[in-house]
Amino acid sequence: LISNMKLMNISPSIIDAIVLTHCHYDHTQGVARMLKEIGRKDIQVIAHRDIFRLNFVTEPYLRHVGIMPGDSREEIERAGGTLLLTKDPVKLMSGITTTGEVKRQTDFEQVGIALKTIEGGEVVDDQMLDDISVVANVNGKGLVIVTGCSHAGIVNIARHAMELTGCEKIEGIIGGLHLVDASDVRIKRTSEELAKLNPKWICVGHCTGFKAQVELYLAFGERFSPLQTGMQFEI
């Protein structure tokens, strides 16, 4: 991230807060280094209260996929971060908020990967309750929803965002949808339900998967575009 920011002439010093969408290392690794690059103390790091739990997969082999030691609670605080850990929405600025813990409403959206955690000394399925997104309510346009991996399900996230803000219009959706290993049935249903919500545009990539991107293109046409590193959005 820091290398890409340098290529785009974006200084870390402009950052006032960091939102961690969920615990996975590919969304959290480098936080402590980024805080050091920012060079100020008391930068707020916002995340779900359970983000530091143990998170792992057992297939095809046992592997830790949660926050790495270099970005532990202690390392973040040592680097100048102030942790705000909560299941509730957090207002970032006027018109922009985190979703907080997302209410699961649909019967077809799952976490998207066989994740495990430890509860009461037992290995259990991890429902990824720490999966949060950022929502901007843009005057005269509607909601812009920015996701990490959408482990909570993008339809759940969109509905939750609409209920949270009281806005029934979605301008755009940006991020990952974690449909890369989803069944054809789930991909089709997701596309259909998103079409009902009628976002003006969708720009998704990362863990979305090629098949899901094709399905979304067929459903949304020119309103769909693949998400690429370094893209900038003017809303």
NUFIKOL-685345 format. One record per residue (C-alpha): residue in three letters; chain; x negated, y, z negated. Coordinates in Angstrom, 2 decimals. Layout:
N
NODE    r  c       xx       yy       zz
NODE  ALA  A        X        Y        Z
...
//
This chain:
235
NODE    r  c       xx       yy       zz
NODE  LEU  A     0.00     0.00     0.00
NODE  ILE  A    -2.75     2.44    -0.92
NODE  SER  A    -4.61     1.73     2.34
NODE  ASN  A    -1.43     2.28     4.35
NODE  MET  A    -0.73     5.53     2.50
NODE  LYS  A    -4.21     6.77     3.38
NODE  LEU  A    -3.62     5.94     7.05
NODE  MET  A    -0.41     7.98     6.91
NODE  ASN  A    -2.03    10.85     4.99
NODE  ILE  A     0.27    10.38     2.01
NODE  SER  A    -1.36    11.19    -1.31
NODE  PRO  A    -0.49     9.03    -4.35
NODE  SER  A    -0.41    12.27    -6.36
NODE  ILE  A     3.08    13.06    -5.03
NODE  ILE  A     4.54    10.04    -6.88
NODE  ASP  A     6.56    10.91    -9.99
NODE  ALA  A     8.00     7.45   -10.75
NODE  ILE  A     7.75     3.84    -9.58
NODE  VAL  A    10.68     1.43    -9.24
NODE  LEU  A     9.95    -2.30    -9.33
NODE  THR  A    12.76    -4.12    -7.53
NODE  HIS  A    11.99    -7.51    -9.07
NODE  CYS  A     9.20    -9.57   -10.60
NODE  HIS  A     7.61   -11.22    -7.56
NODE  TYR  A     3.93   -10.54    -7.06
NODE  ASP  A     4.34    -9.30    -3.50
NODE  HIS  A     6.54    -6.49    -4.87
NODE  THR  A     4.55    -5.69    -8.00
NODE  GLN  A     0.89    -6.43    -7.33
NODE  GLY  A    -1.21    -3.27    -7.36
NODE  VAL  A     1.02    -1.20    -9.66
NODE  ALA  A    -1.78    -0.60   -12.16
NODE  ARG  A    -4.15     0.44    -9.38
NODE  MET  A    -1.53     2.79    -7.94
NODE  LEU  A    -1.08     4.42   -11.34
NODE  LYS  A    -4.83     5.02   -11.50
NODE  GLU  A    -4.74     6.53    -8.00
NODE  ILE  A    -1.92     8.87    -9.04
NODE  GLY  A    -4.25    10.12   -11.73
NODE  ARG  A    -1.66    11.38   -14.23
NODE  LYS  A    -0.37     9.95   -17.47
NODE  ASP  A     3.20     9.03   -18.38
NODE  ILE  A     4.34     8.05   -14.88
NODE  GLN  A     7.62     6.24   -15.40
NODE  VAL  A     7.73     2.63   -14.17
NODE  ILE  A    11.35     1.53   -13.94
NODE  ALA  A    12.41    -2.11   -13.86
NODE  HIS  A    14.87    -4.64   -15.26
NODE  ARG  A    14.27    -5.61   -18.87
NODE  ASP  A    13.45    -9.23   -17.90
NODE  ILE  A    10.86    -8.45   -15.23
NODE  PHE  A     7.90    -9.78   -17.24
NODE  ARG  A     9.39   -13.25   -17.76
NODE  LEU  A     7.69   -16.38   -16.42
NODE  ASN  A     8.79   -17.03   -12.84
NODE  PHE  A     7.59   -19.95   -10.72
NODE  VAL  A     8.41   -22.44    -7.97
NODE  THR  A     7.91   -26.20    -8.13
NODE  GLU  A     8.09   -26.95    -4.39
NODE  PRO  A     6.08   -27.74    -2.38
NODE  TYR  A     3.82   -27.42    -5.44
NODE  LEU  A     3.85   -25.69    -8.83
NODE  ARG  A     3.04   -22.03    -8.31
NODE  HIS  A     3.44   -18.85   -10.34
NODE  VAL  A     5.18   -16.15    -8.26
NODE  GLY  A     5.90   -13.50   -10.90
NODE  ILE  A     3.89   -10.52   -12.07
NODE  MET  A     0.15   -11.19   -12.05
NODE  PRO  A    -2.18   -10.55   -15.02
NODE  GLY  A    -3.66    -7.44   -13.40
NODE  ASP  A    -0.23    -5.78   -13.52
NODE  SER  A     0.90    -6.96   -16.93
NODE  ARG  A     2.78    -4.71   -19.33
NODE  GLU  A    -0.50    -3.89   -21.07
NODE  GLU  A    -2.36    -3.10   -17.83
NODE  ILE  A     0.44    -0.84   -16.58
NODE  GLU  A     0.45     1.12   -19.84
NODE  ARG  A    -3.35     1.28   -19.90
NODE  ALA  A    -3.29     2.76   -16.39
NODE  GLY  A    -0.95     5.55   -17.50
NODE  GLY  A     2.47     4.07   -16.85
NODE  THR  A     5.43     4.46   -19.19
NODE  LEU  A     7.74     1.47   -18.85
NODE  LEU  A    11.51     1.96   -18.75
NODE  LEU  A    12.95    -1.56   -18.90
NODE  THR  A    16.73    -1.79   -18.76
NODE  LYS  A    19.56    -3.75   -17.13
NODE  ASP  A    21.46    -0.49   -16.63
NODE  PRO  A    21.28     1.94   -13.69
NODE  VAL  A    18.67     4.69   -13.98
NODE  LYS  A    19.21     8.11   -12.39
NODE  LEU  A    16.02     9.03   -10.53
NODE  MET  A    17.16    12.47    -9.38
NODE  SER  A    20.37    14.13    -8.22
NODE  GLY  A    22.17    11.67    -5.92
NODE  ILE  A    19.61     8.87    -6.28
NODE  THR  A    19.88     5.97    -8.74
NODE  THR  A    18.81     2.41    -9.27
NODE  THR  A    21.60    -0.16    -9.16
NODE  GLY  A    20.72    -1.73   -12.47
NODE  GLU  A    21.63    -5.40   -12.76
NODE  VAL  A    23.84    -6.30    -9.80
NODE  LYS  A    27.22    -7.90   -10.39
NODE  ARG  A    27.47   -11.18    -8.46
NODE  GLN  A    30.82   -11.18    -6.64
NODE  THR  A    30.51   -13.37    -3.55
NODE  ASP  A    30.76   -17.15    -3.40
NODE  PHE  A    28.23   -17.61    -0.58
NODE  GLU  A    25.16   -15.65    -1.67
NODE  GLN  A    22.42   -17.42    -3.60
NODE  VAL  A    18.97   -16.38    -4.79
NODE  GLY  A    17.48   -17.76    -1.58
NODE  ILE  A    14.61   -19.80    -3.02
NODE  ALA  A    14.32   -22.52    -5.70
NODE  LEU  A    12.95   -20.29    -8.46
NODE  LYS  A    12.47   -21.46   -12.04
NODE  THR  A    11.94   -19.90   -15.45
NODE  ILE  A    11.79   -21.06   -19.07
NODE  GLU  A    14.72   -20.62   -21.46
NODE  GLY  A    14.83   -22.20   -24.91
NODE  GLY  A    11.83   -24.34   -24.05
NODE  GLU  A    13.57   -25.80   -20.98
NODE  VAL  A    12.88   -25.30   -17.27
NODE  VAL  A    15.99   -23.74   -15.71
NODE  ASP  A    16.99   -22.16   -12.40
NODE  ASP  A    16.12   -18.47   -12.30
NODE  GLN  A    19.08   -16.41   -11.10
NODE  MET  A    16.87   -13.35   -10.51
NODE  LEU  A    18.99   -11.01   -12.59
NODE  ASP  A    16.09    -8.55   -12.43
NODE  ASP  A    16.75    -7.93    -8.72
NODE  ILE  A    17.61    -4.23    -8.39
NODE  SER  A    17.80    -1.74    -5.53
NODE  VAL  A    17.76     2.03    -5.07
NODE  VAL  A    20.82     3.91    -3.82
NODE  ALA  A    20.90     7.44    -2.41
NODE  ASN  A    24.26     9.17    -2.04
NODE  VAL  A    23.63    11.53     0.88
NODE  ASN  A    26.03    14.45     1.07
NODE  GLY  A    28.34    14.24     4.06
NODE  LYS  A    26.98    10.87     5.18
NODE  GLY  A    27.33     8.18     2.51
NODE  LEU  A    25.08     5.69     0.78
NODE  VAL  A    21.60     4.67     1.83
NODE  ILE  A    20.72     1.40     0.09
NODE  VAL  A    17.04     0.47    -0.24
NODE  THR  A    16.45    -3.14    -1.27
NODE  GLY  A    13.41    -5.20    -2.20
NODE  CYS  A    14.37    -8.80    -1.40
NODE  SER  A    18.12    -8.78    -2.08
NODE  HIS  A    17.93   -11.89    -4.26
NODE  ALA  A    21.25   -10.71    -5.71
NODE  GLY  A    22.74   -10.92    -2.19
NODE  ILE  A    23.01    -7.91     0.11
NODE  VAL  A    26.81    -7.99     0.14
NODE  ASN  A    26.84    -8.09    -3.66
NODE  ILE  A    24.37    -5.21    -3.71
NODE  ALA  A    26.36    -3.10    -1.27
NODE  ARG  A    29.64    -3.66    -3.10
NODE  HIS  A    27.96    -2.95    -6.43
NODE  ALA  A    26.48     0.28    -5.06
NODE  MET  A    29.87     1.43    -3.81
NODE  GLU  A    31.49     0.73    -7.17
NODE  LEU  A    28.63     2.39    -9.06
NODE  THR  A    28.72     5.61    -7.05
NODE  GLY  A    32.40     5.75    -6.17
NODE  CYS  A    31.41     6.24    -2.53
NODE  GLU  A    33.06     3.91     0.00
NODE  LYS  A    30.93     4.85     3.00
NODE  ILE  A    27.53     3.31     3.75
NODE  GLU  A    25.16     5.32     5.92
NODE  GLY  A    22.36     2.76     6.05
NODE  ILE  A    20.65    -0.30     4.59
NODE  ILE  A    16.85    -0.61     4.45
NODE  GLY  A    14.75    -3.50     3.16
NODE  GLY  A    14.62    -7.28     2.88
NODE  LEU  A    17.67    -9.56     2.77
NODE  HIS  A    15.97   -12.88     1.91
NODE  LEU  A    17.82   -14.89     4.54
NODE  VAL  A    14.65   -16.46     5.95
NODE  ASP  A    15.60   -19.97     4.78
NODE  ALA  A    19.35   -19.43     4.59
NODE  SER  A    21.82   -21.74     6.31
NODE  ASP  A    23.46   -20.68     9.56
NODE  VAL  A    26.75   -20.52     7.66
NODE  ARG  A    25.42   -18.07     5.09
NODE  ILE  A    23.74   -15.91     7.72
NODE  LYS  A    26.96   -15.73     9.74
NODE  ARG  A    29.05   -14.95     6.65
NODE  THR  A    26.62   -12.26     5.54
NODE  SER  A    26.78   -10.63     8.96
NODE  GLU  A    30.58   -10.75     8.95
NODE  GLU  A    30.90    -9.26     5.46
NODE  LEU  A    28.38    -6.52     6.22
NODE  ALA  A    30.32    -5.67     9.36
NODE  LYS  A    33.42    -5.17     7.20
NODE  LEU  A    31.47    -2.71     5.04
NODE  ASN  A    30.55    -0.93     8.29
NODE  PRO  A    27.17     0.68     7.62
NODE  LYS  A    26.20     3.22    10.26
NODE  TRP  A    22.83     1.51    10.68
NODE  ILE  A    20.75    -1.37     9.31
NODE  CYS  A    16.95    -1.58     9.29
NODE  VAL  A    15.76    -4.83     7.71
NODE  GLY  A    12.69    -7.07     7.73
NODE  HIS  A    10.24    -8.67     5.28
NODE  CYS  A    12.09   -11.77     3.98
NODE  THR  A    15.16   -11.34     6.21
NODE  GLY  A    14.04   -13.91     8.76
NODE  PHE  A    14.22   -13.95    12.55
NODE  LYS  A    17.51   -15.86    12.80
NODE  ALA  A    19.24   -13.41    10.49
NODE  GLN  A    17.80   -10.46    12.39
NODE  VAL  A    19.16   -11.88    15.64
NODE  GLU  A    22.59   -12.41    14.07
NODE  LEU  A    22.62    -8.86    12.75
NODE  TYR  A    21.58    -7.50    16.13
NODE  LEU  A    24.43    -9.39    17.78
NODE  ALA  A    26.84    -7.96    15.20
NODE  PHE  A    25.56    -4.38    15.07
NODE  GLY  A    23.88    -3.85    18.42
NODE  GLU  A    21.93    -0.60    18.59
NODE  ARG  A    22.84     0.12    14.97
NODE  PHE  A    20.34    -2.61    14.00
NODE  SER  A    16.56    -2.23    14.03
NODE  PRO  A    13.74    -4.37    12.60
NODE  LEU  A    11.87    -2.89     9.64
NODE  GLN  A     8.17    -2.26    10.20
NODE  THR  A     5.34    -1.14     7.93
NODE  GLY  A     4.82     2.62     8.06
NODE  MET  A     8.30     3.55     9.26
NODE  GLN  A     9.64     6.88     8.02
NODE  PHE  A    13.30     7.77     7.70
NODE  GLU  A    14.90    11.18     7.92
NODE  ILE  A    18.45    11.04     6.61
//
